[in-house]
Amino acid sequence: MAMTLRIPEELDRQLEEIAAAEHVSKHTLLLQAAQQIVDRRERRAQIAGAVDFVLSHDAVLLERLADA
């Protein structure tokens, strides 16, 4: 899918520096950043699901520990 992205000059300059240091294109750098955002969101959802599971399945144990 094609997309046009308008980047402020200062951010563009910073991206150029990072891309040069990483030996990748700005395009690749932005794709990596987008993937990290998606991965982070998925990881947070997994963690929230795990916490909900523990709280619901171990509620009695957690209550006993709190009272100890």
mmCIF file of the N, C-alpha and C atoms, coordinates in Angstrom:
data_MODEL
# 
_entry.id   MODEL 
# 
loop_
_atom_site.group_PDB 
_atom_site.id 
_atom_site.type_symbol 
_atom_site.label_atom_id 
_atom_site.label_alt_id 
_atom_site.label_comp_id 
_atom_site.label_asym_id 
_atom_site.label_entity_id 
_atom_site.label_seq_id 
_atom_site.pdbx_PDB_ins_code 
_atom_site.Cartn_x 
_atom_site.Cartn_y 
_atom_site.Cartn_z 
_atom_site.occupancy 
_atom_site.B_iso_or_equiv 
_atom_site.pdbx_formal_charge 
_atom_site.auth_seq_id 
_atom_site.auth_comp_id 
_atom_site.auth_asym_id 
_atom_site.auth_atom_id 
_atom_site.pdbx_PDB_model_num 
ATOM 1   N N  . MET A 1 1  ? 0.841  -1.172  0.000  1.00 0.00 ? 1  MET A N  1 
ATOM 2   C CA . MET A 1 1  ? 0.000  0.000   0.000  1.00 0.00 ? 1  MET A CA 1 
ATOM 3   C C  . MET A 1 1  ? 0.888  1.237   0.000  1.00 0.00 ? 1  MET A C  1 
ATOM 4   N N  . ALA A 1 2  ? 0.628  2.144   -0.878 1.00 0.00 ? 2  ALA A N  1 
ATOM 5   C CA . ALA A 1 2  ? 1.404  3.380   -0.959 1.00 0.00 ? 2  ALA A CA 1 
ATOM 6   C C  . ALA A 1 2  ? 0.855  4.404   0.028  1.00 0.00 ? 2  ALA A C  1 
ATOM 7   N N  . MET A 1 3  ? 1.772  5.198   0.586  1.00 0.00 ? 3  MET A N  1 
ATOM 8   C CA . MET A 1 3  ? 1.374  6.217   1.542  1.00 0.00 ? 3  MET A CA 1 
ATOM 9   C C  . MET A 1 3  ? 2.354  7.377   1.438  1.00 0.00 ? 3  MET A C  1 
ATOM 10  N N  . THR A 1 4  ? 1.828  8.573   1.534  1.00 0.00 ? 4  THR A N  1 
ATOM 11  C CA . THR A 1 4  ? 2.678  9.752   1.597  1.00 0.00 ? 4  THR A CA 1 
ATOM 12  C C  . THR A 1 4  ? 2.725  10.201  3.044  1.00 0.00 ? 4  THR A C  1 
ATOM 13  N N  . LEU A 1 5  ? 3.918  10.456  3.525  1.00 0.00 ? 5  LEU A N  1 
ATOM 14  C CA . LEU A 1 5  ? 4.093  10.850  4.917  1.00 0.00 ? 5  LEU A CA 1 
ATOM 15  C C  . LEU A 1 5  ? 4.843  12.168  4.959  1.00 0.00 ? 5  LEU A C  1 
ATOM 16  N N  . ARG A 1 6  ? 4.243  13.164  5.559  1.00 0.00 ? 6  ARG A N  1 
ATOM 17  C CA . ARG A 1 6  ? 4.903  14.464  5.695  1.00 0.00 ? 6  ARG A CA 1 
ATOM 18  C C  . ARG A 1 6  ? 5.539  14.524  7.082  1.00 0.00 ? 6  ARG A C  1 
ATOM 19  N N  . ILE A 1 7  ? 6.853  14.666  7.092  1.00 0.00 ? 7  ILE A N  1 
ATOM 20  C CA . ILE A 1 7  ? 7.613  14.645  8.335  1.00 0.00 ? 7  ILE A CA 1 
ATOM 21  C C  . ILE A 1 7  ? 8.194  16.032  8.578  1.00 0.00 ? 7  ILE A C  1 
ATOM 22  N N  . PRO A 1 8  ? 8.035  16.570  9.784  1.00 0.00 ? 8  PRO A N  1 
ATOM 23  C CA . PRO A 1 8  ? 8.653  17.861  10.091 1.00 0.00 ? 8  PRO A CA 1 
ATOM 24  C C  . PRO A 1 8  ? 10.168 17.802  9.850  1.00 0.00 ? 8  PRO A C  1 
ATOM 25  N N  . GLU A 1 9  ? 10.730 18.940  9.459  1.00 0.00 ? 9  GLU A N  1 
ATOM 26  C CA . GLU A 1 9  ? 12.145 18.992  9.081  1.00 0.00 ? 9  GLU A CA 1 
ATOM 27  C C  . GLU A 1 9  ? 13.074 18.446  10.156 1.00 0.00 ? 9  GLU A C  1 
ATOM 28  N N  . GLU A 1 10 ? 12.872 18.844  11.390 1.00 0.00 ? 10 GLU A N  1 
ATOM 29  C CA . GLU A 1 10 ? 13.761 18.403  12.470 1.00 0.00 ? 10 GLU A CA 1 
ATOM 30  C C  . GLU A 1 10 ? 13.691 16.886  12.652 1.00 0.00 ? 10 GLU A C  1 
ATOM 31  N N  . LEU A 1 11 ? 12.494 16.350  12.632 1.00 0.00 ? 11 LEU A N  1 
ATOM 32  C CA . LEU A 1 11 ? 12.338 14.900  12.756 1.00 0.00 ? 11 LEU A CA 1 
ATOM 33  C C  . LEU A 1 11 ? 12.971 14.190  11.563 1.00 0.00 ? 11 LEU A C  1 
ATOM 34  N N  . ASP A 1 12 ? 12.806 14.746  10.381 1.00 0.00 ? 12 ASP A N  1 
ATOM 35  C CA . ASP A 1 12 ? 13.409 14.163  9.182  1.00 0.00 ? 12 ASP A CA 1 
ATOM 36  C C  . ASP A 1 12 ? 14.932 14.135  9.309  1.00 0.00 ? 12 ASP A C  1 
ATOM 37  N N  . ARG A 1 13 ? 15.500 15.207  9.821  1.00 0.00 ? 13 ARG A N  1 
ATOM 38  C CA . ARG A 1 13 ? 16.948 15.261  10.012 1.00 0.00 ? 13 ARG A CA 1 
ATOM 39  C C  . ARG A 1 13 ? 17.400 14.195  11.003 1.00 0.00 ? 13 ARG A C  1 
ATOM 40  N N  . GLN A 1 14 ? 16.661 14.065  12.093 1.00 0.00 ? 14 GLN A N  1 
ATOM 41  C CA . GLN A 1 14 ? 16.997 13.054  13.095 1.00 0.00 ? 14 GLN A CA 1 
ATOM 42  C C  . GLN A 1 14 ? 16.882 11.645  12.518 1.00 0.00 ? 14 GLN A C  1 
ATOM 43  N N  . LEU A 1 15 ? 15.852 11.413  11.730 1.00 0.00 ? 15 LEU A N  1 
ATOM 44  C CA . LEU A 1 15 ? 15.689 10.104  11.095 1.00 0.00 ? 15 LEU A CA 1 
ATOM 45  C C  . LEU A 1 15 ? 16.824 9.815   10.122 1.00 0.00 ? 15 LEU A C  1 
ATOM 46  N N  . GLU A 1 16 ? 17.256 10.837  9.385  1.00 0.00 ? 16 GLU A N  1 
ATOM 47  C CA . GLU A 1 16 ? 18.394 10.676  8.466  1.00 0.00 ? 16 GLU A CA 1 
ATOM 48  C C  . GLU A 1 16 ? 19.635 10.229  9.236  1.00 0.00 ? 16 GLU A C  1 
ATOM 49  N N  . GLU A 1 17 ? 19.893 10.875  10.368 1.00 0.00 ? 17 GLU A N  1 
ATOM 50  C CA . GLU A 1 17 ? 21.062 10.537  11.182 1.00 0.00 ? 17 GLU A CA 1 
ATOM 51  C C  . GLU A 1 17 ? 20.978 9.099   11.704 1.00 0.00 ? 17 GLU A C  1 
ATOM 52  N N  . ILE A 1 18 ? 19.820 8.734   12.207 1.00 0.00 ? 18 ILE A N  1 
ATOM 53  C CA . ILE A 1 18 ? 19.649 7.383   12.741 1.00 0.00 ? 18 ILE A CA 1 
ATOM 54  C C  . ILE A 1 18 ? 19.769 6.350   11.628 1.00 0.00 ? 18 ILE A C  1 
ATOM 55  N N  . ALA A 1 19 ? 19.132 6.617   10.509 1.00 0.00 ? 19 ALA A N  1 
ATOM 56  C CA . ALA A 1 19 ? 19.183 5.684   9.379  1.00 0.00 ? 19 ALA A CA 1 
ATOM 57  C C  . ALA A 1 19 ? 20.621 5.496   8.905  1.00 0.00 ? 19 ALA A C  1 
ATOM 58  N N  . ALA A 1 20 ? 21.366 6.578   8.837  1.00 0.00 ? 20 ALA A N  1 
ATOM 59  C CA . ALA A 1 20 ? 22.766 6.483   8.411  1.00 0.00 ? 20 ALA A CA 1 
ATOM 60  C C  . ALA A 1 20 ? 23.580 5.671   9.419  1.00 0.00 ? 20 ALA A C  1 
ATOM 61  N N  . ALA A 1 21 ? 23.347 5.915   10.696 1.00 0.00 ? 21 ALA A N  1 
ATOM 62  C CA . ALA A 1 21 ? 24.081 5.190   11.737 1.00 0.00 ? 21 ALA A CA 1 
ATOM 63  C C  . ALA A 1 21 ? 23.734 3.698   11.731 1.00 0.00 ? 21 ALA A C  1 
ATOM 64  N N  . GLU A 1 22 ? 22.490 3.376   11.397 1.00 0.00 ? 22 GLU A N  1 
ATOM 65  C CA . GLU A 1 22 ? 22.031 1.982   11.383 1.00 0.00 ? 22 GLU A CA 1 
ATOM 66  C C  . GLU A 1 22 ? 22.259 1.311   10.027 1.00 0.00 ? 22 GLU A C  1 
ATOM 67  N N  . HIS A 1 23 ? 22.703 2.096   9.053  1.00 0.00 ? 23 HIS A N  1 
ATOM 68  C CA . HIS A 1 23 ? 22.935 1.593   7.689  1.00 0.00 ? 23 HIS A CA 1 
ATOM 69  C C  . HIS A 1 23 ? 21.661 1.026   7.070  1.00 0.00 ? 23 HIS A C  1 
ATOM 70  N N  . VAL A 1 24 ? 20.565 1.759   7.258  1.00 0.00 ? 24 VAL A N  1 
ATOM 71  C CA . VAL A 1 24 ? 19.283 1.396   6.654  1.00 0.00 ? 24 VAL A CA 1 
ATOM 72  C C  . VAL A 1 24 ? 18.663 2.653   6.048  1.00 0.00 ? 24 VAL A C  1 
ATOM 73  N N  . SER A 1 25 ? 17.647 2.467   5.241  1.00 0.00 ? 25 SER A N  1 
ATOM 74  C CA . SER A 1 25 ? 16.934 3.611   4.676  1.00 0.00 ? 25 SER A CA 1 
ATOM 75  C C  . SER A 1 25 ? 15.953 4.161   5.714  1.00 0.00 ? 25 SER A C  1 
ATOM 76  N N  . LYS A 1 26 ? 15.504 5.390   5.491  1.00 0.00 ? 26 LYS A N  1 
ATOM 77  C CA . LYS A 1 26 ? 14.478 5.950   6.375  1.00 0.00 ? 26 LYS A CA 1 
ATOM 78  C C  . LYS A 1 26 ? 13.204 5.118   6.276  1.00 0.00 ? 26 LYS A C  1 
ATOM 79  N N  . HIS A 1 27 ? 12.919 4.637   5.080  1.00 0.00 ? 27 HIS A N  1 
ATOM 80  C CA . HIS A 1 27 ? 11.749 3.786   4.875  1.00 0.00 ? 27 HIS A CA 1 
ATOM 81  C C  . HIS A 1 27 ? 11.816 2.565   5.799  1.00 0.00 ? 27 HIS A C  1 
ATOM 82  N N  . THR A 1 28 ? 12.949 1.893   5.794  1.00 0.00 ? 28 THR A N  1 
ATOM 83  C CA . THR A 1 28 ? 13.134 0.717   6.651  1.00 0.00 ? 28 THR A CA 1 
ATOM 84  C C  . THR A 1 28 ? 13.038 1.100   8.118  1.00 0.00 ? 28 THR A C  1 
ATOM 85  N N  . LEU A 1 29 ? 13.639 2.210   8.475  1.00 0.00 ? 29 LEU A N  1 
ATOM 86  C CA . LEU A 1 29 ? 13.606 2.684   9.853  1.00 0.00 ? 29 LEU A CA 1 
ATOM 87  C C  . LEU A 1 29 ? 12.166 2.923   10.311 1.00 0.00 ? 29 LEU A C  1 
ATOM 88  N N  . LEU A 1 30 ? 11.362 3.566   9.469  1.00 0.00 ? 30 LEU A N  1 
ATOM 89  C CA . LEU A 1 30 ? 9.971  3.842   9.822  1.00 0.00 ? 30 LEU A CA 1 
ATOM 90  C C  . LEU A 1 30 ? 9.145  2.560   9.883  1.00 0.00 ? 30 LEU A C  1 
ATOM 91  N N  . LEU A 1 31 ? 9.434  1.602   9.002  1.00 0.00 ? 31 LEU A N  1 
ATOM 92  C CA . LEU A 1 31 ? 8.743  0.311   9.077  1.00 0.00 ? 31 LEU A CA 1 
ATOM 93  C C  . LEU A 1 31 ? 9.080  -0.410  10.377 1.00 0.00 ? 31 LEU A C  1 
ATOM 94  N N  . GLN A 1 32 ? 10.345 -0.356  10.779 1.00 0.00 ? 32 GLN A N  1 
ATOM 95  C CA . GLN A 1 32 ? 10.754 -0.984  12.036 1.00 0.00 ? 32 GLN A CA 1 
ATOM 96  C C  . GLN A 1 32 ? 10.044 -0.330  13.216 1.00 0.00 ? 32 GLN A C  1 
ATOM 97  N N  . ALA A 1 33 ? 9.939  0.988   13.191 1.00 0.00 ? 33 ALA A N  1 
ATOM 98  C CA . ALA A 1 33 ? 9.267  1.706   14.278 1.00 0.00 ? 33 ALA A CA 1 
ATOM 99  C C  . ALA A 1 33 ? 7.787  1.343   14.332 1.00 0.00 ? 33 ALA A C  1 
ATOM 100 N N  . ALA A 1 34 ? 7.143  1.263   13.172 1.00 0.00 ? 34 ALA A N  1 
ATOM 101 C CA . ALA A 1 34 ? 5.729  0.887   13.131 1.00 0.00 ? 34 ALA A CA 1 
ATOM 102 C C  . ALA A 1 34 ? 5.537  -0.526  13.674 1.00 0.00 ? 34 ALA A C  1 
ATOM 103 N N  . GLN A 1 35 ? 6.427  -1.438  13.310 1.00 0.00 ? 35 GLN A N  1 
ATOM 104 C CA . GLN A 1 35 ? 6.329  -2.815  13.797 1.00 0.00 ? 35 GLN A CA 1 
ATOM 105 C C  . GLN A 1 35 ? 6.512  -2.874  15.309 1.00 0.00 ? 35 GLN A C  1 
ATOM 106 N N  . GLN A 1 36 ? 7.414  -2.057  15.836 1.00 0.00 ? 36 GLN A N  1 
ATOM 107 C CA . GLN A 1 36 ? 7.621  -2.021  17.286 1.00 0.00 ? 36 GLN A CA 1 
ATOM 108 C C  . GLN A 1 36 ? 6.366  -1.542  18.007 1.00 0.00 ? 36 GLN A C  1 
ATOM 109 N N  . ILE A 1 37 ? 5.668  -0.579  17.419 1.00 0.00 ? 37 ILE A N  1 
ATOM 110 C CA . ILE A 1 37 ? 4.427  -0.084  18.019 1.00 0.00 ? 37 ILE A CA 1 
ATOM 111 C C  . ILE A 1 37 ? 3.388  -1.198  18.061 1.00 0.00 ? 37 ILE A C  1 
ATOM 112 N N  . VAL A 1 38 ? 3.242  -1.921  16.956 1.00 0.00 ? 38 VAL A N  1 
ATOM 113 C CA . VAL A 1 38 ? 2.291  -3.034  16.893 1.00 0.00 ? 38 VAL A CA 1 
ATOM 114 C C  . VAL A 1 38 ? 2.677  -4.116  17.896 1.00 0.00 ? 38 VAL A C  1 
ATOM 115 N N  . ASP A 1 39 ? 3.956  -4.474  17.932 1.00 0.00 ? 39 ASP A N  1 
ATOM 116 C CA . ASP A 1 39 ? 4.435  -5.510  18.855 1.00 0.00 ? 39 ASP A CA 1 
ATOM 117 C C  . ASP A 1 39 ? 4.199  -5.116  20.307 1.00 0.00 ? 39 ASP A C  1 
ATOM 118 N N  . ARG A 1 40 ? 4.479  -3.852  20.637 1.00 0.00 ? 40 ARG A N  1 
ATOM 119 C CA . ARG A 1 40 ? 4.294  -3.377  22.011 1.00 0.00 ? 40 ARG A CA 1 
ATOM 120 C C  . ARG A 1 40 ? 2.823  -3.449  22.409 1.00 0.00 ? 40 ARG A C  1 
ATOM 121 N N  . ARG A 1 41 ? 1.944  -3.059  21.493 1.00 0.00 ? 41 ARG A N  1 
ATOM 122 C CA . ARG A 1 41 ? 0.508  -3.101  21.781 1.00 0.00 ? 41 ARG A CA 1 
ATOM 123 C C  . ARG A 1 41 ? 0.046  -4.542  22.008 1.00 0.00 ? 41 ARG A C  1 
ATOM 124 N N  . GLU A 1 42 ? 0.513  -5.462  21.163 1.00 0.00 ? 42 GLU A N  1 
ATOM 125 C CA . GLU A 1 42 ? 0.150  -6.869  21.324 1.00 0.00 ? 42 GLU A CA 1 
ATOM 126 C C  . GLU A 1 42 ? 0.684  -7.424  22.640 1.00 0.00 ? 42 GLU A C  1 
ATOM 127 N N  . ARG A 1 43 ? 1.904  -7.049  22.991 1.00 0.00 ? 43 ARG A N  1 
ATOM 128 C CA . ARG A 1 43 ? 2.510  -7.537  24.242 1.00 0.00 ? 43 ARG A CA 1 
ATOM 129 C C  . ARG A 1 43 ? 1.730  -7.029  25.451 1.00 0.00 ? 43 ARG A C  1 
ATOM 130 N N  . ARG A 1 44 ? 1.327  -5.760  25.411 1.00 0.00 ? 44 ARG A N  1 
ATOM 131 C CA . ARG A 1 44 ? 0.536  -5.213  26.518 1.00 0.00 ? 44 ARG A CA 1 
ATOM 132 C C  . ARG A 1 44 ? -0.786 -5.957  26.659 1.00 0.00 ? 44 ARG A C  1 
ATOM 133 N N  . ALA A 1 45 ? -1.407 -6.292  25.538 1.00 0.00 ? 45 ALA A N  1 
ATOM 134 C CA . ALA A 1 45 ? -2.667 -7.040  25.571 1.00 0.00 ? 45 ALA A CA 1 
ATOM 135 C C  . ALA A 1 45 ? -2.444 -8.433  26.156 1.00 0.00 ? 45 ALA A C  1 
ATOM 136 N N  . GLN A 1 46 ? -1.335 -9.076  25.800 1.00 0.00 ? 46 GLN A N  1 
ATOM 137 C CA . GLN A 1 46 ? -1.017 -10.395 26.359 1.00 0.00 ? 46 GLN A CA 1 
ATOM 138 C C  . GLN A 1 46 ? -0.820 -10.312 27.865 1.00 0.00 ? 46 GLN A C  1 
ATOM 139 N N  . ILE A 1 47 ? -0.098 -9.300  28.307 1.00 0.00 ? 47 ILE A N  1 
ATOM 140 C CA . ILE A 1 47 ? 0.160  -9.135  29.741 1.00 0.00 ? 47 ILE A CA 1 
ATOM 141 C C  . ILE A 1 47 ? -1.140 -8.860  30.485 1.00 0.00 ? 47 ILE A C  1 
ATOM 142 N N  . ALA A 1 48 ? -1.977 -7.989  29.931 1.00 0.00 ? 48 ALA A N  1 
ATOM 143 C CA . ALA A 1 48 ? -3.260 -7.691  30.570 1.00 0.00 ? 48 ALA A CA 1 
ATOM 144 C C  . ALA A 1 48 ? -4.115 -8.950  30.660 1.00 0.00 ? 48 ALA A C  1 
ATOM 145 N N  . GLY A 1 49 ? -4.106 -9.753  29.609 1.00 0.00 ? 49 GLY A N  1 
ATOM 146 C CA . GLY A 1 49 ? -4.855 -11.011 29.630 1.00 0.00 ? 49 GLY A CA 1 
ATOM 147 C C  . GLY A 1 49 ? -4.324 -11.967 30.676 1.00 0.00 ? 49 GLY A C  1 
ATOM 148 N N  . ALA A 1 50 ? -3.005 -12.039 30.808 1.00 0.00 ? 50 ALA A N  1 
ATOM 149 C CA . ALA A 1 50 ? -2.394 -12.919 31.805 1.00 0.00 ? 50 ALA A CA 1 
ATOM 150 C C  . ALA A 1 50 ? -2.736 -12.457 33.216 1.00 0.00 ? 50 ALA A C  1 
ATOM 151 N N  . VAL A 1 51 ? -2.695 -11.160 33.449 1.00 0.00 ? 51 VAL A N  1 
ATOM 152 C CA . VAL A 1 51 ? -3.042 -10.624 34.768 1.00 0.00 ? 51 VAL A CA 1 
ATOM 153 C C  . VAL A 1 51 ? -4.508 -10.920 35.082 1.00 0.00 ? 51 VAL A C  1 
ATOM 154 N N  . ASP A 1 52 ? -5.390 -10.697 34.108 1.00 0.00 ? 52 ASP A N  1 
ATOM 155 C CA . ASP A 1 52 ? -6.811 -10.998 34.315 1.00 0.00 ? 52 ASP A CA 1 
ATOM 156 C C  . ASP A 1 52 ? -7.016 -12.477 34.633 1.00 0.00 ? 52 ASP A C  1 
ATOM 157 N N  . PHE A 1 53 ? -6.289 -13.347 33.930 1.00 0.00 ? 53 PHE A N  1 
ATOM 158 C CA . PHE A 1 53 ? -6.392 -14.791 34.172 1.00 0.00 ? 53 PHE A CA 1 
ATOM 159 C C  . PHE A 1 53 ? -5.982 -15.130 35.599 1.00 0.00 ? 53 PHE A C  1 
ATOM 160 N N  . VAL A 1 54 ? -4.847 -14.602 36.021 1.00 0.00 ? 54 VAL A N  1 
ATOM 161 C CA . VAL A 1 54 ? -4.359 -14.883 37.379 1.00 0.00 ? 54 VAL A CA 1 
ATOM 162 C C  . VAL A 1 54 ? -5.337 -14.349 38.413 1.00 0.00 ? 54 VAL A C  1 
ATOM 163 N N  . LEU A 1 55 ? -5.812 -13.129 38.214 1.00 0.00 ? 55 LEU A N  1 
ATOM 164 C CA . LEU A 1 55 ? -6.736 -12.544 39.186 1.00 0.00 ? 55 LEU A CA 1 
ATOM 165 C C  . LEU A 1 55 ? -8.032 -13.339 39.279 1.00 0.00 ? 55 LEU A C  1 
ATOM 166 N N  . SER A 1 56 ? -8.516 -13.854 38.164 1.00 0.00 ? 56 SER A N  1 
ATOM 167 C CA . SER A 1 56 ? -9.780 -14.595 38.201 1.00 0.00 ? 56 SER A CA 1 
ATOM 168 C C  . SER A 1 56 ? -9.594 -16.037 38.676 1.00 0.00 ? 56 SER A C  1 
ATOM 169 N N  . HIS A 1 57 ? -8.496 -16.672 38.323 1.00 0.00 ? 57 HIS A N  1 
ATOM 170 C CA . HIS A 1 57 ? -8.298 -18.078 38.682 1.00 0.00 ? 57 HIS A CA 1 
ATOM 171 C C  . HIS A 1 57 ? -7.638 -18.271 40.049 1.00 0.00 ? 57 HIS A C  1 
ATOM 172 N N  . ASP A 1 58 ? -6.963 -17.270 40.521 1.00 0.00 ? 58 ASP A N  1 
ATOM 173 C CA . ASP A 1 58 ? -6.271 -17.384 41.809 1.00 0.00 ? 58 ASP A CA 1 
ATOM 174 C C  . ASP A 1 58 ? -6.784 -16.363 42.817 1.00 0.00 ? 58 ASP A C  1 
ATOM 175 N N  . ALA A 1 59 ? -8.029 -15.945 42.671 1.00 0.00 ? 59 ALA A N  1 
ATOM 176 C CA . ALA A 1 59 ? -8.589 -14.914 43.540 1.00 0.00 ? 59 ALA A CA 1 
ATOM 177 C C  . ALA A 1 59 ? -8.559 -15.333 45.003 1.00 0.00 ? 59 ALA A C  1 
ATOM 178 N N  . VAL A 1 60 ? -8.915 -16.579 45.282 1.00 0.00 ? 60 VAL A N  1 
ATOM 179 C CA . VAL A 1 60 ? -8.941 -17.060 46.673 1.00 0.00 ? 60 VAL A CA 1 
ATOM 180 C C  . VAL A 1 60 ? -7.534 -17.053 47.254 1.00 0.00 ? 60 VAL A C  1 
ATOM 181 N N  . LEU A 1 61 ? -6.580 -17.551 46.496 1.00 0.00 ? 61 LEU A N  1 
ATOM 182 C CA . LEU A 1 61 ? -5.191 -17.573 46.958 1.00 0.00 ? 61 LEU A CA 1 
ATOM 183 C C  . LEU A 1 61 ? -4.681 -16.155 47.203 1.00 0.00 ? 61 LEU A C  1 
ATOM 184 N N  . LEU A 1 62 ? -4.965 -15.258 46.293 1.00 0.00 ? 62 LEU A N  1 
ATOM 185 C CA . LEU A 1 62 ? -4.512 -13.875 46.458 1.00 0.00 ? 62 LEU A CA 1 
ATOM 186 C C  . LEU A 1 62 ? -5.151 -13.227 47.681 1.00 0.00 ? 62 LEU A C  1 
ATOM 187 N N  . GLU A 1 63 ? -6.403 -13.552 47.932 1.00 0.00 ? 63 GLU A N  1 
ATOM 188 C CA . GLU A 1 63 ? -7.083 -13.019 49.116 1.00 0.00 ? 63 GLU A CA 1 
ATOM 189 C C  . GLU A 1 63 ? -6.441 -13.559 50.389 1.00 0.00 ? 63 GLU A C  1 
ATOM 190 N N  . ARG A 1 64 ? -6.114 -14.852 50.397 1.00 0.00 ? 64 ARG A N  1 
ATOM 191 C CA . ARG A 1 64 ? -5.453 -15.444 51.567 1.00 0.00 ? 64 ARG A CA 1 
ATOM 192 C C  . ARG A 1 64 ? -4.078 -14.825 51.787 1.00 0.00 ? 64 ARG A C  1 
ATOM 193 N N  . LEU A 1 65 ? -3.351 -14.587 50.724 1.00 0.00 ? 65 LEU A N  1 
ATOM 194 C CA . LEU A 1 65 ? -2.034 -13.954 50.849 1.00 0.00 ? 65 LEU A CA 1 
ATOM 195 C C  . LEU A 1 65 ? -2.153 -12.531 51.383 1.00 0.00 ? 65 LEU A C  1 
ATOM 196 N N  . ALA A 1 66 ? -3.179 -11.827 50.952 1.00 0.00 ? 66 ALA A N  1 
ATOM 197 C CA . ALA A 1 66 ? -3.378 -10.458 51.421 1.00 0.00 ? 66 ALA A CA 1 
ATOM 198 C C  . ALA A 1 66 ? -3.709 -10.430 52.911 1.00 0.00 ? 66 ALA A C  1 
ATOM 199 N N  . ASP A 1 67 ? -4.410 -11.455 53.384 1.00 0.00 ? 67 ASP A N  1 
ATOM 200 C CA . ASP A 1 67 ? -4.800 -11.524 54.795 1.00 0.00 ? 67 ASP A CA 1 
ATOM 201 C C  . ASP A 1 67 ? -3.682 -12.050 55.688 1.00 0.00 ? 67 ASP A C  1 
ATOM 202 N N  . ALA A 1 68 ? -2.654 -12.633 55.113 1.00 0.00 ? 68 ALA A N  1 
ATOM 203 C CA . ALA A 1 68 ? -1.578 -13.255 55.901 1.00 0.00 ? 68 ALA A CA 1 
ATOM 204 C C  . ALA A 1 68 ? -0.691 -12.226 56.557 1.00 0.00 ? 68 ALA A C  1 
# 
